Amino acid sequence: MPPELLVAGVGITAIVPAIVELAKGGGMPTRYAGAASIVAAAIVLGLVELQTHAWLGGWASWLLLSIVYGLAAAGLYSQVKRARESMGA
């Protein structure tokens, strides 16, 4: 897979839907999901391109990894919460 489609080993096709689902969970109407997907993909790909920039590369890398790890943590948290609820805890 080309490097511009990967962010720290995670495919952009996994990151963008996660961002959109997070936005919908935050109250964004579902009818805007398509536009939100385009905007999220543009931001992520823009940050990937900025990683090669001498002045902004460090910031772009930091922000991309923050997005990836934040989404992963949110997913883990929701799975633990669901598991506790199903166990009656």
Residue pairs with C-beta under 8 A, 6 or more apart in sequence:
1 11
3 48
4 45
4 48
4 49
5 11
5 12
5 13
6 12
7 15
7 44
7 47
7 48
7 64
7 65
7 67
7 68
8 64
8 65
8 68
10 68
12 41
12 44
12 45
15 40
15 44
15 67
15 68
15 71
16 37
16 40
16 41
16 44
17 37
18 71
18 74
18 75
19 36
19 40
19 44
19 67
19 71
20 33
20 36
20 37
20 40
22 71
22 74
23 36
23 40
24 30
24 33
28 36
44 64
44 67
47 60
47 63
47 64
48 60
48 64
50 56
50 57
50 59
50 60
51 57
51 60
51 61
51 64
53 60
